Every structure is written in C-alpha cells, then in structure tokens.
Amino acid sequence: MLAIINADLINSTGLDDVVFQSLSKRLKSEFDAFKIQYPSEKIVFMQYRGDSFQGVVENPLLGLGIALKLKALVKSFAHSVESSKNKLPIADVRISIGIGAATYKKNDLASSNGEAFQLSGRVLDTMKADGKTMALTTPIAEVNEVYEVFFAFLDTILARWSIASAETVYYLLNNLKEQEIASKLDRSQAAINHRKKAAGWDEIKMLLDYYPKTVKNNFL
C-alpha cells in the first residue's frame, strides 16, 4: 500500500511570474528535504508544468503529515519583499491523497499506475468544482465517508490561516517546539502560542494522531 499525493497550485496564473518561480523553487527544495528528514523512507516527488506536482510516499503512515507540510509551506510563502505578519496567504494548493496498491517508476511518475494513483488523480479533478482543497480517498467506502467529514472541518480551519499561522504550523509539523519557533522567527514564545491556537493546531494534531490508526487498521 502506498500514499499517492496529487496537487496543483490554486489560481497560479494570478501569481506574478517572479513570485511563481520562487514558490516553485521552494517546493523543489522541500521535496529534496524529505530525503534528509526521512532517510529510511522512500518518498519521491515530481513537478509538472510548474503549478502541479505528484508524490509517492511508500509508507502511507506519513501521507497526511507530508501533505499538510506542503499545504503549510505554500500558504506560508511570502515573497522576499513582504512581511508575513498578519498577511493573508498569496498562494494556496489543492491536495488529493490516495491510499491503495500501486506500482511506480521513480523517474517517470506520469506513466505509473495503480489504485492509489487513480484514486488520488480522479478526486483532484473534481475538487475545484466541489470547493475542496484537501481530500483523502481509499478503496474503503466507510473510511472515505469518515474522512470526507474530517477534511470538511479541516478545510474550514485552513481557510482561516494567515501567512503567520501557516508558517507556525509548518514548523510544528517539523517537530519544532514553541521556543525554537520563536527564536527562528524572532518572536516571543507567547506570540507563537497565540499563532498556534489561531491556526487550529490542537484540532489538526488530533487528526494527525488519529490518521495512523486508520492506516494500521485498514491497510497495514
């Protein structure tokens, strides 16, 4: 069983070309960083046309966390001339996670196939019309029904993020403590704690803690 992530930047044509190129490079750096963060795991990502990307996460337990890291990274993106303080995100991304059986070619994900690829890609194609920015689909209808509800609430939380909120969640997902984030961002720990609460981190963490139980009970 694999977790397949298909994603596309939302309204990418509305981004200034310099901003768009800078964001694309930031995503590429994040894909490379996964190899360092998860040295014992097989995680492969490829970008298409600049505004779309696809990834294979062989350990499905990591699928949701990695998808949320990418979501937080994009929504926290600020061009160099901008401050992140109290600003609304200038970029967003639509992400579809598919869990299932599949085979893939490391250097040619576009021609890879299987259940997980089909589930992820098929749902991504419908998300724009449905107004969704996060989705998880599996071969099990009962699981899909539960996560459709979970992700409806998740989308509501994510829609409220400022750049600062997304930035804080990004670092939390990388296992930094409040004081470490405060030092990195030159803010007080109290300010980071406020950002964490405003971002809905406690609710997000509940979902992150529940997700592995779903994977273990149904797919491992």
Sequence and secondary structure as in RCSB ss.txt:
>XXXX:A:sequence
MLAIINADLINSTGLDDVVFQSLSKRLKSEFDAFKIQYPSEKIVFMQYRGDSFQGVVENPLLGLGIALKLKALVK
SFAHSVESSKNKLPIADVRISIGIGAATYKKNDLASSNGEAFQLSGRVLDTMKADGKTMALTTPIAEVNEVYEVF
FAFLDTILARWSIASAETVYYLLNNLKEQEIASKLDRSQAAINHRKKAAGWDEIKMLLDYYPKTVKNNFL
>XXXX:A:secstr
 EEEEEEEETTGGGS HHHHHHHHHHHHHHHHHHHHHSTTS EEEEEETTTEEEEEESSGGGHHHHHHHHHHHHH
T   TTS  TT   S  EEEEEEEE EE  TT GGG EEHHHHHHHHHHHHHHHHT SEEEE S HHHHHHHHHH
HHHHHHHHTT  HHHHHHHHHHHTT  HHHHHHHHT  HHHHHHHHHHTTHHHHHHHHHHHHHHHHHHH 
